[in-house]
């Protein structure tokens, strides 16, 4: 029974770690792509 609980806890831990890592990669990508695009469009609007 203890082995089953350990395996279940490990599976839940891996799933939560996967979700958090995926969200952090998504957020990092949005920042890396979004900030330069925002600055580029802001500069276009200033000189327009």
N, C-alpha and C positions, 0 to 999 in steps of 0.2 A: 504493500500500500504506500509506503514511504517513497519508493521509486516512482510510482505513478504521480504522486504529488510533486516530486522534484521535476519530473518530465513536463508536467502541465505548467508548473511555474516557469520553467525554462522556455517553453513554447510561448507563453504569454509575454515574457521578458523580450524574447526575440521579435515578436510581432510589434510590441510597443517601440522597441529600438528601431525597427524598420520604418515605422510611421514617423517617428521623430526625425530620423536621418533623411527620409524623403522630403519632409516638410522643410527641413533646414536647407537642403539642396535647392528646392523650389524657391524659397525666399532669397537665397544667395543669388540664384540665377536672375530673379526678378530685379534685384538691386544692381547686379552687374550690367544687365541690359537696360533697365528702366532709367537709371540715373543719367547715362549719356544721352539717351533719346530725349529725356525731359530737358536737359541742358541745351541740346541742339534745337529743339522746338522753341525753347525760351529765347535763344539768341535770334532765331528767325523772326519771332514776333517783335523783338526789340527793334530790329533794323527794318521792319516792314512799315 
